[in-house]
Amino acid sequence: MATPFKLKRSAVTGKRPGLDDMQIGELAINFYDGHLFAERDTQGVGIGTTVALLTPWIENYGGGSINYNGIVTATSYHGNQVIGTPAGGFKSGAFTIGNADHTKDSINELNFILGKLVPTAPDTFAAASVSLTGTAGNGRLCQGFTPTNNTGGSAPSAGTQYTRNTDSTITTNYLNDYGPGDNGTVTGFVNAVGVGTTTLTTGTDNATTGAVQIADNKDASNSTRNSGITSQFYQVYDVRLVNAASPDGYNKAYLTHGSATTGEVFWYEDPSTVSAPVISFTGVTTPASQTVAYSSGIAHYTESANNTFTYVLTVTNASGDMYTQNTFLSSDGQGSAFQNSGSKSYTNFAGGTNPPARNYGVGAGVTTLISSVPRNIHATVTSNHFTRYDASTPYGSHNNQRVSYSTNLNIMGTSATTSQVDEDNILVSSLGTGSGNAIRVNAGATGDTPTPVSTTFNSSATPAVYEAIVRGGTLRHDQTNYTSYLPVGLNLSSGRSGTQYFQMLITRAAVSQMNIVVTGTYAGCFVCLPENSTWTTGLSNTNGWADMYDAYSGAGNPNNADNGCAFGTVMSGSSGTFTCVFGEESSSNGNNKILVRFKLTSGQSISTVRFTS
């Protein structure tokens, strides 16, 4: 049968039951104080069996409050805690507090005021950019193999450029003046491996722990990153990784300090043992068919594609794990004889791809055919004919390499070259009236003053032994065997040791004097108005030729008694500008024709000649 329990009660203030007054499960109430009691059985643990007050507070009837004598303990508290009145009353300060104010509001206001007094903390290195120093430059990954990926993230891809390292250690540049410099732990990582840890204190912690180096640990007032920080509030420091181990393959590094993590820096530790590239050449192949132009009977190559020369260029050690760029064979420009044959990419080589295969050209070189077209110039080229090349990879370079070729080449492009001697186009500038430049005509005969002729000179025919030669843009006394030149030409080595002449026709009206501008050496210069009868009659002893080696008399026309026509400085076989005068005559009186005849002896040549007002 269940035990009946009684509700014990009392109306005496302060009265509470003892252990003898109650049984387990009974309640006692003090109607005067409003307290409720129960016996607490702890089964012998702690303070033992006792009578506990279940309602230890007193409600202020109608006052909306309760009173409790003693200490109140709670895990958390939510609500408005009234400050009350402190002992000695409120003191004046940064803001006014009343006894009915709430503690959370007053603490918030106090924090706001202190925030104006405390300087902003220095920057942490969160997301700061980390950079490497002492690496081996950059390289791009080749294709055809799987590079080791140590990062735990995305794998490196062929053709992408990465920082290249080769000594199995890495060092970063310092991250300068970051905080906090007086607490927390700084840890460096290469991939997922910690490579050093330093715990900062309020002292000076300049030291190297593992691969983490702390330096310039100082008061933040000396920071150059965050200026204006009041002293003795914070510290800053510099940090870097130094000589951290770097495994072969693709890697990353970063640092942490508390919750702050730097950015990540990536690189490729290149294990390749490839040597620098080496350029070599085969012999040069001349064109099977050719397009030529003639000057003084001498064949010259034009800039036609029919005149393409070829040779094979070989590169060994064209790549390792890495390469520099697709165009790894760089042209230095045109050669003396040939146009720029252009830089070459890996795809220009046999079996080549972009990106190239790993170890492309290692062991056995790879080849490309180089095609070279003559330049649009007028020259005889004796050296440095072809484009010069540089080969560059991450493993070194081989520079300034040109195929060896010693055969003399005669080249005459299709563009007029009045800055040189072009027998079809000799510059006449601002002289008289009319248009067109001077042209070469037949010299007619040997001797200084033969009967003047102005018949067309055949530049593709074998020249007379007394005709001077224009070859490669230069007028010269010539006794050369051109069968050893390219294109193969005439043999002019015999029967031509005597004086040679170069005769030009100017067709301009209203010319009574002119300047002859010449660069080079020569033995004589003569001028004639071949169809002016007054002129030719007065110079009948010289067949109408006046002499630029002799001064003009100053009156009348040059004549048999004095055939000089040089005004001012007379010619003497050297370079200069010399004035020729016709006395009282004009080219208009002789069908506008003027002949000029240069005399050359062995070893003499002229590189430019022109006529001006």
Secondary structure, DSSP 8 states (H G I E B T S, - for coil): ------EEEE-STT----GGG--TT-EEEETTTTEEEEEE--TTSTT-SEEEES---EEETTTTEEE--S----S---S--B----TT-----SS---TTSBHHHHHHHHHHHHHHHS-------TT----EES---EEEE-BSS---B-SSSS---TT-EEEEE-SSEEEE--EEEES-SSSSEEEEEETTEEEEEEE--SS---EEETTEEEEEEEEGGG-SSSTT--TTS-EEEEEEE-SEE--SEEEEEEEEETTEE---EEEEE--------EEEE---B--SS--EEEETTEEEE-S-GGG-EEEEEEEE---SSEES-S--EEE----SSB-----B-GGGSTT--SS-BTTTTSSS-EEEEEEE-B-S-EEEE-S--S--EEEEETTEEEEEE-------EEEE-SS--TTS--TT-B-EES-SBS---BEEE---SSSSS------B--TTS---TTB-EEETTEEE----BGGGSBS---B--SS--S-EEEEEEEE-BS-SEEEEEEEE--SEEEEE-TT-HHHHHHTGGGTTEEEEEEE--SSS---SS--EEEESS---SSSEEEEEE-TT--GGGGTTEEEEEEEE-TT-EEEEEEEE-
